[in-house]
Amino acid sequence: MPYKKAKIPSKYFQNLFNSLPSLNGKTIAITGTTSGTGLVAADTCLKLGARVLVLNRPSDRFKTSLEALKTENSNTEVLSVNCDLQSFNSVRQAVQEIHELCPNGLDVLCNNAGVMALEDVPTEDGFDVQMQTNHLSHFLLTKLVFDLLEKSADLNGEARIINHSSIARKQVKKLEPKYLKKNGGNLGGNGSSIFFGGARWTRYGQTKLANAAFTACLHSKLSLKNSNIKALVAHPGFAITNLQSTTVKDGGMGRLFTKILMKTAQSGEDGALGILNCIASPNVESGQFFGPGMGGMFTAIKGPARGFNLEPTYDNPQTRELLWNLSCEAIGEEFII
């Protein structure tokens, strides 16, 4: 019997939407928009007047979500770009198309897409499927569209890079090099216990810590250059999306446990508040982290997204250097800011 998502009403989304300014004239690229927070973010940006590029791997779900976005937002422009984050080659091909579609620059890159607690398997490039999908391919994507972000920052006064982390970043104590190297399929197996160090969840926690550390790296480097590009990060708390469904199907969470656990969650719309603040709120500063709560893992489950500072567990010279160097090594390119 498949896992069936609960229907949870949104509590905070409309208030945030009503507070956001027009995005007319902005071009925004978002990964992972077939469902969940990415779909909410894309739809919201379109309703606010932005031109939106949606980056997803080809699938029937992608086609369905794209048609829905076009139908709901016929007065604005939504453009699809095929991009499989489990393949560096696919990312490189997508970037060529993005450059063709954005001759005047890119105002916002939202690295939203992610997978959770999947099996210990490698990508075609040899990396852990979670780490490449959630971080390494986004690192490559950011590097390859950085010139477009710089162009928009010069023309319009700012541009933004947004990463999507998780409260799961708190499940691991520090970023470990082996998870960023070509060790896919050899990173602990398929233990699925959330609370007792199951290897699936350890790998997921490493990717979410990497998302936050990547933001810390970008913020540090951009600040040194007095750049008008802002680096921001968000987390959704516990939000009902297809992420749980995929994880249950892959064996990372039990169906009954997930059904009970997610009764404490918030809606996908409310889960998108963090990235929407990062994308569209006018008064954000580079280096901010947006999400519900500011304390430990179980105090940040749901609620309005608030801004807080990057945390010292990853915003420190050692972690930033480790993350940047190993990510450059993984993609086979230097990323110089």
matplotlib code that plots the C-alpha trace (Angstrom):
import matplotlib.pyplot as plt

x = [0.0, 1.6, 2.2, -0.5, 0.3, -1.7, -3.6, -2.5, -3.8, -1.4, -1.2, 1.4, 1.9, -0.8, 0.6, 4.0, 2.7, 0.8, 4.0, 6.2, 7.0, 6.5, 9.2, 8.5, 11.6, 13.4, 14.6, 14.7, 16.0, 14.8, 15.8, 13.3, 9.9, 7.9, 6.3, 6.8, 8.6, 10.1, 6.7, 5.3, 8.3, 8.0, 4.3, 4.7, 7.5, 5.4, 2.4, 4.6, 5.6, 9.0, 10.2, 11.0, 13.3, 12.4, 15.2, 14.2, 15.1, 12.6, 9.6, 5.9, 5.7, 7.8, 5.4, 2.4, 3.8, 5.0, 1.6, 0.0, 2.4, 1.7, -2.1, -2.1, 0.2, -0.6, 0.5, 4.0, 6.8, 7.9, 10.6, 11.6, 15.2, 16.1, 18.6, 19.4, 21.4, 22.6, 24.8, 27.4, 27.1, 23.4, 24.1, 26.7, 24.1, 21.5, 23.9, 24.4, 20.6, 20.4, 23.0, 20.9, 17.7, 19.3, 21.4, 20.7, 21.7, 20.1, 18.7, 18.2, 19.5, 17.5, 19.3, 16.1, 16.1, 17.0, 16.6, 16.4, 17.6, 18.2, 20.1, 23.9, 24.4, 26.7, 25.8, 27.3, 30.0, 30.9, 29.6, 26.9, 23.5, 22.4, 25.5, 25.7, 22.0, 21.8, 25.1, 27.8, 25.7, 24.3, 27.9, 28.7, 25.5, 26.3, 29.8, 28.7, 26.0, 28.0, 28.8, 25.0, 24.5, 27.4, 25.8, 22.4, 24.2, 26.0, 22.8, 20.2, 22.2, 22.0, 21.6, 21.0, 22.1, 19.9, 20.6, 18.1, 19.3, 17.4, 17.2, 18.9, 22.2, 22.0, 22.1, 25.8, 28.6, 30.9, 31.4, 33.4, 35.6, 34.6, 31.1, 32.3, 34.6, 34.0, 32.8, 29.3, 28.0, 30.6, 29.3, 27.7, 25.0, 21.2, 20.5, 17.2, 17.0, 16.5, 17.2, 20.0, 22.5, 21.1, 23.6, 21.0, 20.2, 23.9, 24.5, 21.5, 22.6, 26.0, 24.4, 22.3, 25.3, 27.1, 24.3, 24.7, 28.5, 28.4, 26.4, 29.0, 31.7, 29.9, 29.1, 32.7, 34.1, 31.5, 32.0, 35.7, 35.0, 32.4, 30.1, 26.4, 25.6, 23.9, 24.4, 21.4, 20.2, 16.8, 15.2, 11.6, 11.1, 8.9, 6.8, 4.5, 6.0, 6.7, 10.2, 8.7, 6.9, 10.1, 12.0, 9.3, 9.3, 13.1, 13.1, 14.4, 11.3, 8.5, 5.1, 3.3, 6.1, 6.1, 2.3, 2.5, 5.6, 4.2, 1.1, 3.3, 4.3, 3.3, 2.0, 4.3, 3.3, 4.4, 7.6, 8.5, 8.5, 12.2, 13.3, 10.6, 12.0, 15.4, 14.2, 11.9, 12.0, 13.5, 15.5, 17.5, 21.3, 23.9, 24.7, 21.2, 19.5, 15.7, 13.5, 11.1, 12.8, 16.4, 17.2, 17.8, 16.4, 13.0, 12.3, 12.4, 9.6, 7.1, 6.0, 6.8, 10.3, 12.6, 16.1, 19.1, 22.8, 24.9, 26.0, 29.6, 29.4, 29.9, 30.7, 34.4, 37.6, 38.3, 34.8, 34.6, 38.0, 37.2, 33.9, 35.2, 38.3, 36.6, 33.7, 36.1, 37.9, 34.6, 33.5, 37.1, 37.1, 38.3, 35.5, 37.2, 35.3]
y = [0.0, 3.3, 6.2, 8.8, 12.4, 14.2, 17.3, 20.1, 23.7, 26.6, 29.0, 31.6, 31.5, 34.1, 36.7, 36.4, 36.5, 39.7, 41.3, 40.5, 43.2, 42.9, 40.9, 42.4, 42.5, 39.8, 36.5, 33.7, 30.1, 27.4, 23.7, 21.0, 22.5, 19.4, 19.5, 20.8, 23.9, 24.4, 24.3, 26.8, 29.1, 29.0, 29.7, 32.5, 34.2, 34.0, 35.5, 38.3, 39.0, 37.3, 35.5, 32.0, 29.2, 25.8, 23.2, 19.6, 16.2, 15.0, 13.2, 13.0, 14.9, 17.7, 18.0, 18.0, 20.7, 22.8, 22.8, 23.7, 26.7, 27.9, 27.6, 29.4, 32.1, 32.9, 36.5, 35.7, 33.7, 30.2, 28.5, 24.8, 23.6, 19.9, 19.4, 16.1, 16.9, 13.3, 14.1, 16.8, 16.5, 17.3, 20.3, 21.6, 21.2, 23.0, 25.9, 26.4, 26.8, 29.1, 31.4, 31.5, 32.3, 35.0, 37.3, 40.2, 38.2, 36.2, 37.9, 34.9, 31.3, 29.1, 25.8, 24.1, 20.5, 17.7, 14.0, 12.4, 9.2, 7.3, 4.0, 4.0, 4.1, 6.2, 8.5, 8.1, 10.5, 8.2, 10.4, 9.6, 10.2, 12.4, 14.5, 15.1, 15.9, 18.1, 19.9, 19.1, 19.6, 22.9, 23.9, 23.3, 25.1, 28.1, 28.3, 28.1, 30.8, 33.0, 35.4, 35.9, 36.7, 39.2, 40.8, 41.3, 42.6, 45.2, 46.2, 46.0, 46.6, 43.0, 39.3, 36.4, 32.8, 30.7, 27.2, 25.0, 23.2, 21.3, 20.8, 17.5, 19.5, 19.2, 15.4, 15.4, 17.0, 18.1, 17.9, 14.8, 14.7, 11.1, 12.2, 14.7, 12.3, 9.5, 7.1, 6.6, 3.1, 2.8, 5.1, 3.0, 1.0, 1.4, 1.7, 3.8, 4.8, 8.5, 8.6, 6.0, 7.0, 5.2, 5.6, 6.9, 9.8, 10.4, 10.9, 13.2, 15.2, 15.6, 17.1, 19.5, 20.6, 21.1, 23.3, 25.6, 25.5, 26.4, 29.5, 30.4, 30.0, 32.2, 34.8, 35.0, 35.2, 37.7, 39.9, 40.1, 41.3, 43.8, 42.0, 42.9, 39.2, 38.0, 34.4, 33.1, 29.8, 28.5, 25.4, 24.3, 22.7, 19.7, 20.3, 17.9, 17.4, 14.5, 14.2, 11.9, 9.8, 9.2, 8.3, 5.8, 4.2, 3.9, 2.3, 5.2, 5.7, 3.3, 4.1, 4.0, 5.9, 8.6, 8.9, 9.5, 11.8, 14.0, 14.8, 17.3, 18.9, 22.1, 22.5, 22.6, 26.3, 27.1, 25.1, 27.4, 30.5, 30.3, 30.3, 32.8, 35.2, 34.7, 35.1, 38.1, 39.9, 43.3, 43.7, 40.5, 40.6, 38.2, 35.5, 35.2, 31.8, 31.8, 29.1, 28.3, 28.4, 29.1, 26.5, 22.7, 20.1, 19.8, 23.5, 24.3, 22.1, 24.7, 28.3, 31.6, 31.8, 34.1, 35.3, 34.3, 34.2, 31.4, 28.9, 28.4, 24.6, 25.3, 29.0, 28.6, 28.7, 25.0, 23.9, 26.5, 25.6, 21.8, 22.3, 24.6, 22.6, 19.2, 20.6, 22.1, 18.8, 16.9, 19.1, 19.2, 23.0, 25.9, 28.2, 31.6, 34.6]
z = [0.0, -1.1, 1.3, 1.0, 1.8, 4.4, 3.4, 5.6, 5.1, 4.7, 7.6, 6.7, 2.9, 2.0, 4.4, 2.9, -0.6, 0.1, 1.5, -1.5, -4.1, -7.9, -9.7, -13.1, -15.2, -13.1, -14.5, -12.0, -12.5, -10.1, -10.0, -9.0, -9.8, -10.5, -7.0, -3.5, -2.5, -6.0, -7.7, -5.1, -5.6, -9.4, -9.3, -6.8, -8.8, -12.0, -10.2, -9.0, -12.6, -13.0, -16.0, -14.7, -15.9, -14.5, -14.4, -14.1, -15.5, -18.3, -16.9, -17.1, -13.8, -15.3, -18.3, -16.1, -13.7, -16.6, -18.2, -14.9, -14.4, -17.9, -17.5, -14.1, -15.3, -18.9, -18.6, -17.7, -19.2, -17.9, -19.8, -19.3, -19.3, -19.2, -16.4, -14.7, -11.5, -11.4, -14.4, -14.8, -18.6, -18.4, -16.2, -18.7, -21.6, -19.5, -18.9, -22.6, -23.0, -20.0, -21.6, -24.8, -22.9, -20.7, -22.8, -20.3, -17.2, -14.5, -11.4, -9.1, -9.1, -6.7, -6.1, -4.7, -6.0, -3.7, -2.9, 0.5, 2.1, -1.1, -1.5, -1.4, -5.2, -7.4, -10.2, -13.7, -12.5, -9.5, -6.7, -4.1, -5.7, -2.8, -2.7, -6.5, -6.8, -3.7, -3.8, -6.4, -9.5, -8.0, -7.3, -11.0, -12.1, -10.0, -11.3, -14.9, -14.7, -12.4, -15.3, -15.9, -12.2, -12.4, -15.4, -13.6, -10.5, -12.6, -14.5, -11.7, -8.5, -7.2, -8.0, -5.6, -5.2, -2.9, -1.6, 0.1, 3.2, 5.9, 9.6, 8.8, 8.6, 12.4, 12.2, 11.4, 13.5, 10.7, 6.9, 6.1, 2.9, 1.9, 1.1, -1.5, -3.3, -5.9, -3.2, -4.5, -3.5, -0.7, 1.9, 4.6, 2.9, 3.3, 7.0, 7.3, 10.9, 11.2, 14.9, 15.2, 12.6, 9.5, 6.7, 4.3, 6.7, 7.5, 3.7, 3.5, 6.5, 4.9, 1.7, 3.7, 5.7, 2.3, 1.1, 4.1, 3.9, 0.2, 1.1, 3.7, 1.1, -1.4, 1.2, 2.4, -1.1, -2.4, 0.6, 0.0, -3.6, -2.5, -4.9, -5.4, -5.5, -2.3, -1.1, 1.0, 2.3, 3.6, 5.1, 4.9, 8.3, 8.1, 5.0, 3.1, -0.4, -2.8, -1.1, 1.5, -1.1, -3.1, 0.1, 1.2, -2.2, -2.1, 1.3, 3.3, 5.5, 6.5, 5.3, 8.7, 10.4, 7.7, 7.9, 11.7, 11.5, 8.9, 10.8, 12.6, 9.3, 7.6, 4.0, 1.0, 0.6, 4.1, 3.6, 0.7, 2.8, 3.4, -0.3, -1.2, 1.4, -0.1, -3.7, -3.3, 0.0, -0.5, 2.7, 2.9, 3.4, 2.0, 4.6, 6.0, 6.7, 6.4, 7.9, 10.8, 14.2, 15.1, 17.7, 17.6, 15.2, 16.9, 17.5, 13.8, 12.5, 11.3, 11.4, 9.7, 8.1, 10.0, 9.1, 11.3, 10.9, 9.4, 12.0, 13.2, 12.6, 8.9, 8.7, 9.6, 7.6, 7.8, 6.6, 3.9, 2.5, 2.6, 0.9, -1.8, -2.7, -2.8, -4.8, -7.4, -7.5, -8.1, -11.0, -12.5, -12.6, -10.5, -9.4, -9.0, -7.6]

ax = plt.figure().add_subplot(projection="3d")
ax.plot(x, y, z, "-o")
ax.set_aspect("equal")
plt.show()
